[in-house]
Amino acid sequence: MGHSLIPTFMSVYTNNFDPFRQQFLNETFSDPSMTYIESVNGGPSRMQGLAYALSALESSKFDSILEDVVRNSLFVNTARDTSFDLASLSIQRGRDHGLPSYNEFRKFCGLSEVRPC
């Protein structure tokens, strides 16, 4: 549920709630540099700009859509040319904790099984 609320961009705003800096979320994974931005001509300093952005931006819509950055760019291993798909990882976590398969859940709801074409 919460993963559909992840934004595409990480933003820093000024104290007037104007965009100051924006980066694709996957470019900020394991890179805390946006939290260390120093003030330039009255711009935001450190966590301040992130707080202004969180205050100014609308929350993402709760839906079933995961942004491309968390589907294809999470935990990238360039040596092996691989990455994790967050949706697949979440489904597997559920299975690890005993959640039934999609077809088993459909049967529980009185629906027919889905079969490959």
C-alpha positions as CSV (number, residue, x, y, z in Angstrom):
1,M,0.0,0.0,0.0
2,G,2.6,2.6,1.1
3,H,4.9,1.9,-1.8
4,S,2.4,3.5,-4.3
5,L,3.0,6.8,-2.4
6,I,6.7,7.0,-3.2
7,P,7.4,10.0,-5.5
8,T,9.5,10.0,-8.6
9,F,11.6,13.0,-7.5
10,M,13.3,14.1,-4.3
11,S,12.9,17.9,-4.0
12,V,14.4,20.8,-2.0
13,Y,12.4,24.0,-1.8
14,T,13.2,27.5,-0.6
15,N,11.5,29.1,2.4
16,N,9.1,30.7,-0.2
17,F,8.1,27.2,-1.2
18,D,9.8,27.5,-4.6
19,P,11.7,24.6,-6.2
20,F,15.4,24.9,-5.5
21,R,16.7,21.5,-6.5
22,Q,15.1,18.3,-7.7
23,Q,16.6,14.8,-8.5
24,F,15.2,11.5,-9.6
25,L,14.7,9.4,-6.5
26,N,16.9,6.6,-7.7
27,E,19.8,9.2,-7.9
28,T,19.4,9.8,-4.2
29,F,19.5,6.2,-3.0
30,S,22.4,5.8,-0.6
31,D,23.4,9.4,-1.2
32,P,22.6,11.8,1.6
33,S,24.0,14.9,-0.1
34,M,20.6,16.6,-0.4
35,T,20.5,16.8,3.4
36,Y,23.8,18.7,3.4
37,I,23.0,21.5,1.0
38,E,24.4,24.8,2.2
39,S,22.5,28.1,1.9
40,V,23.1,30.0,-1.4
41,N,21.7,33.5,-1.6
42,G,19.1,32.8,1.1
43,G,18.3,29.4,-0.1
44,P,17.5,26.5,2.2
45,S,20.2,24.9,4.4
46,R,20.5,21.2,5.2
47,M,17.2,19.5,6.1
48,Q,15.3,22.8,5.9
49,G,14.8,22.5,2.1
50,L,13.6,19.0,2.3
51,A,11.1,20.0,5.0
52,Y,9.9,22.9,2.9
53,A,9.4,20.5,0.0
54,L,7.4,18.0,2.1
55,S,5.3,20.9,3.3
56,A,4.7,22.3,-0.2
57,L,4.2,19.2,-2.3
58,E,0.9,17.2,-2.6
59,S,1.1,13.7,-1.4
60,S,1.1,11.0,-4.2
61,K,-2.2,9.4,-4.8
62,F,-2.9,6.1,-3.2
63,D,-3.2,3.6,-6.1
64,S,-1.7,0.5,-7.4
65,I,1.0,2.2,-9.5
66,L,4.6,2.0,-8.4
67,E,7.0,4.5,-9.9
68,D,9.6,3.3,-12.3
69,V,12.4,4.2,-10.0
70,V,11.4,1.6,-7.4
71,R,10.4,-1.0,-10.0
72,N,13.7,-0.9,-11.9
73,S,16.3,1.1,-10.0
74,L,16.2,-0.2,-6.4
75,F,19.3,-1.9,-5.1
76,V,21.1,-1.8,-8.5
77,N,24.1,-4.1,-8.8
78,T,26.0,-2.8,-11.8
79,A,28.6,-5.6,-11.7
80,R,25.8,-8.1,-12.4
81,D,23.5,-5.8,-14.3
82,T,20.6,-6.5,-11.9
83,S,18.2,-4.7,-9.6
84,F,15.2,-5.5,-7.4
85,D,11.6,-4.9,-8.3
86,L,10.0,-3.5,-5.1
87,A,6.5,-5.0,-6.0
88,S,8.0,-8.5,-6.5
89,L,10.0,-8.1,-3.3
90,S,6.9,-7.2,-1.4
91,I,4.9,-10.1,-2.8
92,Q,7.7,-12.5,-1.9
93,R,7.9,-11.1,1.6
94,G,4.1,-11.8,1.9
95,R,4.6,-15.3,0.8
96,D,7.5,-15.7,3.3
97,H,5.0,-14.8,6.0
98,G,2.4,-17.2,4.8
99,L,0.1,-15.2,2.5
100,P,-1.6,-17.4,-0.1
101,S,-1.1,-17.2,-3.8
102,Y,-3.4,-15.1,-6.0
103,N,-5.3,-18.1,-7.2
104,E,-5.7,-19.5,-3.7
105,F,-7.1,-16.1,-2.6
106,R,-9.5,-16.1,-5.6
107,K,-10.8,-19.5,-4.6
108,F,-11.3,-18.3,-1.0
109,C,-13.4,-15.4,-2.4
110,G,-15.5,-17.9,-4.5
111,L,-14.0,-16.8,-7.8
112,S,-12.6,-19.1,-10.5
113,E,-8.9,-19.8,-10.9
114,V,-6.9,-17.7,-13.4
115,R,-5.2,-19.8,-16.0
116,P,-2.5,-18.9,-18.5
117,C,-3.6,-18.2,-22.0
